[in-house]
């Protein structure tokens, strides 16, 4: 009888890399001429980022800087969920950015349904905020991985514990 092989599907963000990108963004804002005499900044509280800026244009520029720093540090910007732009005190505007960690249940159900739709001999189980895909054939598991890399679920998926 063939040994069963499996892998886990997760969606995790390295918060240390996010913190490093945040520090680089604030440093660049303090050095750039177009932000001179500006109160623009990015701060982090748990898994939420908050951007403060003087105007819409500066807010967009700060987001561009932040995204470029995150991409350079291999942090998936797909996992960022942007909130509404709101007014803050002192004539500033603010935007919240939520960092999505893990796979929510609705997305997990969609992924399991799509895997079953492939008609391969694999099983997919939901385990809290991750999924486990198992089967007897490594080629089937690799086909599932390839399918999931091409699909778009609004999250960056990683494949771990391949054994």
C-alpha positions as CSV (number, residue, x, y, z in Angstrom):
1,X,0.0,0.0,0.0
2,X,1.4,3.4,-0.9
3,X,2.2,5.9,1.8
4,X,0.0,8.9,2.0
5,X,1.6,12.3,1.3
6,X,0.3,15.7,2.3
7,X,0.9,19.5,2.5
8,X,-0.7,22.4,4.3
9,X,-2.0,25.6,2.7
10,X,-1.6,28.7,4.9
11,X,-1.6,32.4,4.5
12,X,0.8,34.0,6.9
13,X,2.6,37.4,6.9
14,X,6.0,37.9,8.6
15,X,5.2,40.7,11.0
16,X,8.9,41.5,11.6
17,X,9.3,42.2,7.8
18,X,6.1,44.4,8.0
19,X,7.7,46.3,10.9
20,X,11.0,46.7,9.0
21,X,9.1,48.0,5.9
22,X,7.1,50.4,8.1
23,X,10.4,51.8,9.6
24,X,11.9,52.3,6.1
25,X,8.7,54.0,4.9
26,X,8.8,56.5,7.8
27,X,12.5,57.2,7.2
28,X,11.9,57.8,3.5
29,X,8.9,60.1,4.3
30,X,11.1,62.2,6.7
31,X,13.8,62.5,4.0
32,X,11.7,63.3,0.9
33,X,11.3,66.9,-0.2
34,X,7.6,66.5,-1.2
35,X,6.9,65.6,2.5
36,X,8.7,68.6,3.9
37,X,6.7,70.2,6.8
38,X,4.2,67.3,6.5
39,X,2.8,65.3,9.4
40,X,2.6,62.2,7.3
41,X,3.4,58.9,9.0
42,X,2.7,55.2,9.2
43,X,2.2,53.4,12.5
44,X,1.3,49.8,13.5
45,X,-0.9,48.6,16.2
46,X,-1.1,44.7,16.5
47,X,-2.0,43.6,13.0
48,X,-3.3,47.0,11.7
49,X,-1.5,49.8,10.0
50,X,-2.6,53.4,10.2
51,X,-1.5,56.0,7.7
52,X,-1.8,59.7,8.6
53,X,-1.3,62.3,5.9
54,X,-2.1,66.0,5.1
55,X,-3.9,65.3,1.8
56,X,-5.2,62.6,-0.5
57,X,-2.2,63.0,-2.8
58,X,0.2,62.5,0.1
59,X,-1.8,59.5,1.4
60,X,-1.5,57.9,-2.0
61,X,2.2,58.6,-2.1
62,X,2.7,57.1,1.4
63,X,0.8,54.0,0.3
64,X,3.0,53.7,-2.8
65,X,6.1,53.9,-0.7
66,X,4.8,51.4,1.9
67,X,3.8,48.9,-0.8
68,X,7.2,49.2,-2.6
69,X,9.0,48.5,0.8
70,X,6.7,45.5,1.5
71,X,7.3,44.1,-2.0
72,X,11.0,44.5,-1.6
73,X,10.8,42.5,1.7
74,X,8.7,39.7,0.0
75,X,5.5,40.6,2.0
76,X,2.4,39.9,0.0
77,X,0.4,43.1,-0.5
78,X,-2.6,40.9,-1.5
79,X,-3.2,40.3,2.2
80,X,-3.7,44.1,2.9
81,X,-7.3,45.2,3.4
82,X,-7.7,48.9,3.0
83,X,-10.3,50.7,5.1
84,X,-12.1,53.9,4.3
85,X,-10.3,57.3,4.3
86,X,-11.6,59.4,7.2
87,X,-10.9,62.8,8.7
88,X,-8.6,63.0,11.7
89,X,-7.8,65.9,14.1
90,X,-5.7,68.8,12.9
91,X,-6.9,68.8,9.3
92,X,-5.2,65.4,8.7
93,X,-6.7,62.3,7.0
94,X,-6.3,58.8,8.1
95,X,-6.6,55.3,6.6
96,X,-6.6,52.0,8.3
97,X,-5.0,48.9,6.7
98,X,-5.8,45.5,8.1
99,X,-3.3,42.7,7.6
100,X,-5.1,39.5,6.9
101,X,-3.5,36.4,8.6
102,X,-4.8,32.9,8.0
103,X,-7.5,31.6,5.7
104,X,-11.0,32.6,6.7
105,X,-13.7,29.9,6.6
106,X,-15.5,31.2,3.5
107,X,-12.3,31.2,1.5
108,X,-11.3,27.8,2.9
109,X,-14.7,26.3,1.8
110,X,-14.2,27.8,-1.7
111,X,-10.7,26.3,-1.9
112,X,-11.9,22.9,-0.8
113,X,-14.8,23.0,-3.4
114,X,-12.3,24.0,-6.1
115,X,-9.9,21.2,-5.2
116,X,-12.8,18.7,-5.3
117,X,-13.8,20.1,-8.7
118,X,-10.4,19.0,-10.0
119,X,-11.5,15.3,-9.8
120,X,-8.1,14.2,-8.4
121,X,-7.7,11.6,-5.8
122,X,-6.9,14.0,-2.9
123,X,-8.7,15.0,0.2
124,X,-8.8,18.5,1.6
125,X,-9.6,19.3,5.3
126,X,-10.1,22.6,7.0
127,X,-8.0,23.0,10.1
128,X,-8.9,26.3,11.8
129,X,-7.1,28.9,9.7
130,X,-5.3,26.5,7.3
131,X,-6.0,23.5,5.1
132,X,-4.4,20.1,4.7
133,X,-4.4,18.4,1.4
134,X,-3.5,14.7,1.4
135,X,-3.4,11.9,-1.2
136,X,-1.5,8.9,-2.3
137,X,0.0,10.4,-5.5
138,X,2.6,13.2,-5.3
139,X,1.8,14.2,-8.8
140,X,-1.9,14.9,-7.8
141,X,-0.7,17.1,-4.9
142,X,1.6,19.0,-7.2
143,X,-1.3,19.5,-9.7
144,X,-3.4,20.9,-6.8
145,X,-0.5,23.3,-5.8
146,X,-0.2,24.5,-9.4
147,X,-3.9,25.1,-9.7
148,X,-4.0,27.1,-6.4
149,X,-1.0,29.2,-7.5
150,X,-2.9,30.2,-10.6
151,X,-6.2,30.8,-8.8
152,X,-7.0,34.1,-7.1
153,X,-8.6,34.0,-3.6
154,X,-7.6,37.5,-2.5
155,X,-4.9,36.0,-0.4
156,X,-1.3,35.0,-0.9
157,X,-1.2,31.2,-0.3
158,X,1.9,29.4,1.0
159,X,2.4,25.6,0.9
160,X,4.2,24.1,3.9
161,X,4.9,20.7,5.5
162,X,5.1,18.9,2.2
163,X,5.8,15.3,3.2
